[in-house]
Amino acid sequence: MDVYYSWQGLKERYGRIYLGLGNFDGIHIGHQKLIKDLVSMAKQREGTPAVMTFYPHPMSVLKPESAPQMLLTQEAKQKFMAKLGVRVLLMIPFNTDFARLSPESFIKEILYEQLGVRGIFVGYNYTFGNQGLGTPELLESFSFTCGYEVHVVPPVCVGDQVVSSTIIRRLLLNGEVTAARKFLGYTPFVESEVVYGERRGNTLGFPTANMEINPDLLVPNNGVYTVKVQMDGDIFLGVANIGTKPTFHGYDSARNIEVHLLDFYGDLYGKTIKVLFLRRLRGEKRFNSVGELVAQIQEDINEARAYAIE
């Protein structure tokens, strides 16, 4: 997949561009449907499947105090796009100048003149342009004069609930990772390098891999989770704690993720691991003694093993 930060010259470089528009935060099952439909049509028409999104998130520029934490890092988002068959990704820098661009100018100057799009795919509630006044209906009103088709993807539901990034955030903030998976279409995860911690896990008999939390990324609520850990092509069952380690530090220290890999013996420092959250076992708790903590960790491990064979 080719990644660009400007639309300049792309019309000449790629023929028959079919373009998906949106933030695609989390690339949940609704986003996946839009992208799959886009890729399928581009293939049928011998065109180029492309996606235009924005970075940083528009809310972080327009209303920083209301900007949501991201569900995926930019790197993870790009990997998903490529896996779904997107050939060209436009990561357009979002700033106040761009925010002032009228919806009509965005259509005529960028989509039509600069990109020459043949097809546009958007979600049913997509808005764009100055003050978010652009709508799917406005895109359709320009379709004849600008020579493109508009495909509006209807809501995708899980049960009777419309899938949205807002709902997924709410579930993750409650630690409901199993429910979030149904809306995402994949297991919630974080991926980062293992860093040095306090090495207290070794003294307790449960060595852990420590991961710093990206402040821009939403991770599940504090607590203990059954996880799977991907590393160097291998997969291990594990138990992860997200939180502040209140038994030793109280509840006011910085959050981090500690992962104990079951049946693994080796050095993880400096390695990049991917931790997939399967199920929340319990909330974070402050114990009265180290002995109580050790006993609870063993109970957590036993429960994780039992869950893995269900």
C-alpha positions as CSV (number, residue, x, y, z in Angstrom):
1,M,0.0,0.0,0.0
2,D,1.3,3.5,-0.9
3,V,0.9,6.2,1.7
4,Y,0.7,9.9,0.7
5,Y,0.3,13.1,2.7
6,S,-1.0,15.2,-0.3
7,W,-3.3,14.6,-3.2
8,Q,-0.9,16.4,-5.6
9,G,-0.2,14.3,-8.7
10,L,-2.2,11.3,-7.7
11,K,-4.7,11.6,-10.6
12,E,-1.9,11.2,-13.1
13,R,-0.2,8.4,-11.1
14,Y,-3.2,6.2,-10.5
15,G,-6.1,5.6,-12.9
16,R,-9.7,5.5,-12.0
17,I,-9.6,6.3,-8.3
18,Y,-12.4,4.9,-6.1
19,L,-12.1,6.7,-2.8
20,G,-13.4,6.0,0.7
21,L,-13.8,9.0,3.0
22,G,-13.8,9.0,6.8
23,N,-11.8,8.9,10.0
24,F,-12.0,5.1,10.2
25,D,-11.1,5.2,13.9
26,G,-10.7,1.6,15.1
27,I,-11.7,0.2,11.6
28,H,-14.6,-1.5,13.2
29,I,-17.0,-3.8,11.3
30,G,-18.9,-0.9,9.8
31,H,-15.6,0.6,8.4
32,Q,-14.6,-2.9,7.2
33,K,-17.8,-3.2,5.2
34,L,-17.2,0.2,3.5
35,I,-13.6,-0.7,2.6
36,K,-14.4,-4.1,1.3
37,D,-17.2,-2.7,-0.9
38,L,-14.8,-0.1,-2.1
39,V,-12.1,-2.6,-2.9
40,S,-14.5,-4.9,-4.6
41,M,-15.9,-2.2,-6.9
42,A,-12.5,-0.8,-7.8
43,K,-11.4,-4.3,-8.8
44,Q,-14.5,-4.8,-10.9
45,R,-13.9,-1.5,-12.7
46,E,-10.1,-2.0,-13.0
47,G,-9.6,1.1,-10.8
48,T,-7.5,2.0,-7.8
49,P,-9.0,1.4,-4.3
50,A,-8.0,4.4,-2.1
51,V,-8.9,5.9,1.3
52,M,-8.6,9.5,2.4
53,T,-8.5,10.1,6.1
54,F,-7.1,12.8,8.4
55,Y,-4.3,13.2,11.0
56,P,-4.5,14.4,13.6
57,H,-8.2,13.7,14.4
58,P,-10.2,16.8,13.4
59,M,-11.6,17.1,16.9
60,S,-8.0,17.5,18.3
61,V,-7.7,20.6,16.2
62,L,-11.2,22.0,16.4
63,K,-12.1,21.1,20.0
64,P,-9.0,19.7,21.7
65,E,-10.8,19.3,25.1
66,S,-13.3,17.0,23.5
67,A,-10.9,15.0,21.3
68,P,-11.3,11.2,21.8
69,Q,-8.4,8.8,22.4
70,M,-7.7,6.7,19.4
71,L,-8.7,3.1,19.2
72,L,-5.7,2.2,16.9
73,T,-2.3,3.7,16.4
74,Q,-1.6,5.1,12.9
75,E,0.7,2.2,12.2
76,A,-1.9,-0.3,13.2
77,K,-4.6,1.5,11.1
78,Q,-2.3,1.4,8.0
79,K,-1.7,-2.3,8.5
80,F,-5.5,-2.9,8.6
81,M,-6.0,-0.8,5.5
82,A,-3.4,-2.7,3.5
83,K,-4.8,-6.1,4.7
84,L,-8.2,-5.1,3.5
85,G,-6.9,-4.4,0.0
86,V,-6.5,-0.6,0.0
87,R,-3.8,0.4,-2.5
88,V,-3.5,4.1,-1.8
89,L,-3.9,5.8,1.6
90,L,-4.1,9.6,1.8
91,M,-3.2,10.7,5.3
92,I,-4.1,14.4,4.9
93,P,-2.7,16.7,7.7
94,F,-5.7,18.4,9.3
95,N,-5.3,22.0,10.4
96,T,-7.4,25.1,10.8
97,D,-6.9,26.2,7.2
98,F,-8.2,22.9,5.9
99,A,-11.1,23.1,8.4
100,R,-12.3,26.3,6.8
101,L,-12.6,24.7,3.3
102,S,-16.2,24.7,2.2
103,P,-17.8,21.3,1.4
104,E,-18.4,22.5,-2.2
105,S,-14.7,23.5,-2.6
106,F,-13.6,20.1,-1.2
107,I,-15.7,18.3,-3.8
108,K,-14.8,20.5,-6.8
109,E,-11.2,21.3,-6.1
110,I,-9.9,18.2,-4.5
111,L,-12.2,15.2,-5.3
112,Y,-12.9,16.3,-8.9
113,E,-10.0,18.5,-10.1
114,Q,-7.1,17.0,-8.1
115,L,-8.1,13.4,-7.8
116,G,-10.6,12.8,-10.6
117,V,-12.4,10.2,-8.5
118,R,-14.7,7.8,-10.3
119,G,-16.5,6.5,-7.1
120,I,-16.9,7.8,-3.6
121,F,-17.8,5.6,-0.6
122,V,-19.0,7.1,2.7
123,G,-20.9,6.0,5.7
124,Y,-24.5,7.1,6.2
125,N,-23.6,9.7,8.8
126,Y,-20.5,11.1,7.2
127,T,-19.9,14.9,7.3
128,F,-17.1,17.0,5.9
129,G,-16.0,20.5,5.1
130,N,-16.4,23.8,7.1
131,Q,-18.6,23.2,10.2
132,G,-19.3,19.7,9.0
133,L,-21.9,20.9,6.5
134,G,-21.0,18.5,3.8
135,T,-23.2,15.4,3.7
136,P,-23.7,12.3,1.5
137,E,-26.6,14.1,-0.1
138,L,-24.3,17.0,-1.1
139,L,-21.8,14.5,-2.6
140,E,-24.7,13.0,-4.7
141,S,-25.8,16.4,-5.9
142,F,-22.4,17.0,-7.6
143,S,-22.1,13.4,-8.9
144,F,-23.4,14.1,-12.4
145,T,-21.4,17.2,-13.1
146,C,-18.2,15.8,-11.6
147,G,-18.6,12.4,-13.1
148,Y,-18.4,10.1,-10.1
149,E,-20.7,7.6,-8.4
150,V,-21.6,7.9,-4.7
151,H,-22.1,4.8,-2.5
152,V,-23.5,5.4,0.9
153,V,-23.0,2.5,3.3
154,P,-26.0,2.0,5.6
155,P,-25.6,1.3,9.4
156,V,-24.1,-2.0,10.4
157,C,-25.6,-3.5,13.5
158,V,-24.7,-6.0,16.2
159,G,-28.1,-7.3,17.4
160,D,-30.2,-4.1,17.5
161,Q,-27.2,-1.8,18.2
162,V,-25.7,0.3,15.4
163,V,-21.9,-0.1,15.4
164,S,-19.9,3.1,16.2
165,S,-16.6,4.1,17.6
166,T,-18.4,5.8,20.5
167,I,-20.0,2.6,21.7
168,I,-16.7,0.7,21.4
169,R,-15.0,3.4,23.5
170,R,-17.7,3.0,26.1
171,L,-17.2,-0.7,26.3
172,L,-13.5,-0.5,26.6
173,L,-13.7,2.1,29.3
174,N,-15.9,-0.4,31.2
175,G,-13.4,-3.2,30.6
176,E,-15.9,-5.1,28.4
177,V,-13.4,-6.3,25.9
178,T,-15.4,-9.4,24.9
179,A,-18.4,-7.2,23.9
180,A,-16.1,-4.7,22.2
181,R,-14.7,-7.5,20.0
182,K,-18.2,-8.1,18.5
183,F,-18.3,-4.5,17.3
184,L,-14.6,-4.2,16.2
185,G,-14.5,-7.5,14.3
186,Y,-11.2,-8.3,16.0
187,T,-9.8,-8.7,19.5
188,P,-8.9,-5.4,21.2
189,F,-5.1,-5.1,21.4
190,V,-2.1,-2.9,22.2
191,E,1.3,-3.3,20.6
192,S,4.6,-1.8,21.8
193,E,8.1,-2.5,22.9
194,V,8.8,-4.1,26.3
195,V,10.5,-1.7,28.6
196,Y,12.3,-2.0,31.9
197,G,10.1,-1.9,35.0
198,E,10.6,-2.3,38.7
199,R,11.3,-6.1,38.3
200,R,9.0,-6.8,41.2
201,G,7.3,-9.6,39.3
202,N,10.5,-11.6,39.4
203,T,10.7,-11.4,43.2
204,L,7.0,-12.5,43.4
205,G,7.6,-15.5,41.1
206,F,5.6,-14.1,38.2
207,P,8.0,-12.2,35.9
208,T,6.2,-9.6,33.7
209,A,6.7,-7.7,30.5
210,N,6.2,-4.0,31.1
211,M,4.5,-1.8,28.4
212,E,4.2,1.9,28.6
213,I,0.7,3.3,27.6
214,N,0.5,5.6,24.7
215,P,-1.5,8.6,26.1
216,D,-3.2,9.1,22.7
217,L,-4.5,5.5,22.6
218,L,-7.5,4.2,24.5
219,V,-6.7,1.0,26.4
220,P,-9.3,-1.0,28.4
221,N,-10.2,0.0,32.0
222,N,-7.9,-0.9,34.8
223,G,-8.0,-4.5,35.9
224,V,-6.7,-8.0,35.2
225,Y,-7.3,-9.7,31.8
226,T,-6.8,-13.0,30.2
227,V,-4.7,-12.2,27.1
228,K,-2.9,-13.7,24.2
229,V,0.6,-12.4,23.4
230,Q,2.0,-12.5,19.9
231,M,5.8,-12.3,19.6
232,D,8.2,-13.3,16.9
233,G,5.5,-15.4,15.2
234,D,4.6,-17.3,18.4
235,I,1.5,-17.0,20.5
236,F,1.4,-17.3,24.3
237,L,-1.5,-17.3,26.8
238,G,-1.0,-14.7,29.5
239,V,-2.5,-12.6,32.3
240,A,-2.2,-8.8,32.0
241,N,-2.7,-6.1,34.6
242,I,-3.6,-2.6,33.5
243,G,-3.3,0.0,36.2
244,T,-1.2,1.7,38.8
245,K,-0.1,-1.2,41.0
246,P,-2.0,0.1,44.1
247,T,-0.6,-2.5,46.5
248,F,2.8,-0.8,46.1
249,H,2.0,2.8,44.8
250,G,-1.6,3.6,45.6
251,Y,-4.0,4.7,42.9
252,D,-2.2,8.0,41.9
253,S,0.8,6.7,39.9
254,A,1.0,6.4,36.2
255,R,-0.9,3.6,34.5
256,N,1.0,0.9,32.7
257,I,0.5,-2.6,31.4
258,E,2.2,-5.6,33.0
259,V,1.9,-9.0,31.2
260,H,2.8,-12.4,32.6
261,L,3.3,-14.9,29.8
262,L,2.3,-18.4,30.8
263,D,4.8,-21.2,29.9
264,F,7.4,-18.8,28.6
265,Y,11.0,-18.5,29.8
266,G,13.2,-15.9,28.3
267,D,14.2,-12.3,28.0
268,L,11.6,-9.9,26.5
269,Y,13.3,-6.6,27.0
270,G,13.4,-4.6,23.8
271,K,11.1,-6.9,21.9
272,T,7.9,-5.7,20.4
273,I,4.8,-7.7,21.6
274,K,1.1,-7.5,20.7
275,V,-1.2,-8.1,23.6
276,L,-4.8,-9.1,22.8
277,F,-7.4,-8.7,25.5
278,L,-9.7,-11.7,25.6
279,R,-11.6,-11.3,28.9
280,R,-11.6,-9.2,32.0
281,L,-11.1,-11.3,35.1
282,R,-11.5,-8.7,37.8
283,G,-11.0,-5.0,38.7
284,E,-7.8,-3.6,40.1
285,K,-7.4,-4.1,43.8
286,R,-5.1,-3.1,46.6
287,F,-4.0,-6.0,48.7
288,N,-3.1,-5.9,52.4
289,S,0.0,-8.0,52.0
290,V,2.3,-9.4,49.3
291,G,1.1,-12.9,50.3
292,E,-2.5,-12.0,49.4
293,L,-1.4,-10.5,46.1
294,V,0.6,-13.6,45.2
295,A,-2.3,-15.9,46.0
296,Q,-4.7,-13.8,43.9
297,I,-2.2,-13.8,40.9
298,Q,-2.1,-17.6,41.0
299,E,-5.9,-17.6,41.1
300,D,-6.0,-15.3,38.1
301,I,-3.6,-17.6,36.2
302,N,-5.7,-20.7,37.0
303,E,-8.9,-18.9,35.7
304,A,-7.1,-17.8,32.6
305,R,-6.0,-21.3,31.8
306,A,-9.6,-22.6,32.4
307,Y,-11.0,-19.9,30.1
308,A,-8.5,-20.9,27.4
309,I,-9.7,-24.5,27.2
310,E,-13.5,-23.7,27.3
